[in-house]
Amino acid sequence: MWPEFSFSTQQIWKVIKENKDLDLPAHKVMVATVHCDEIANEKFFDLTANEEWCLLEEVVKSGSNSGFGNKLNSVLEICLLKYDTETDLFDEGVRTSKRQQLDDKVLHPVQLATIRCWDIFGSGLWIVLKKHLIRLCWTGKDLP
């Protein structure tokens, strides 16, 4: 067994030494793909576990949406900036592709929170409009 292993290893080494055109860019892309993917997953986990994000979700669920857009923008900006910073040295094509995937992944919880926010806003608006219509129908006068 060992003589075959030794021979096989020698043959592999011979091929490596003779191959002057090793495809190092492919290796660079492979390493970038693995690391950028890991960093993107880590940043997504950090976002969903982020205290400010959790508080923002709770605020929206409770019916208050004051400053929702600004707070959401701040939390997302920090998350994506951290990704950009940590992946800065990797292949640009891979980095950009994985950033787009992270953007898409982050979009789902953001959409859910935004929809909840709009639902709450819409129901509050409906209540105000209903009061105006009732008053207008009964008295002929609109609310001031």
Secondary structure, 3 states (H helix, E strand, C coil): CHHHHHHHHHHHHHHHHHCCCCCHHHHHHHHHHHHHHHHHHHHHHHHHHCHHHHHHHHHHHHCCCCCHHHHHHHHHHHHHHHHHHHCCCCCHHHHHHHHHHHHHHHHHHHHHHHHHHHHHHHHHHHHHHHHHHHHHHHHCCCCC
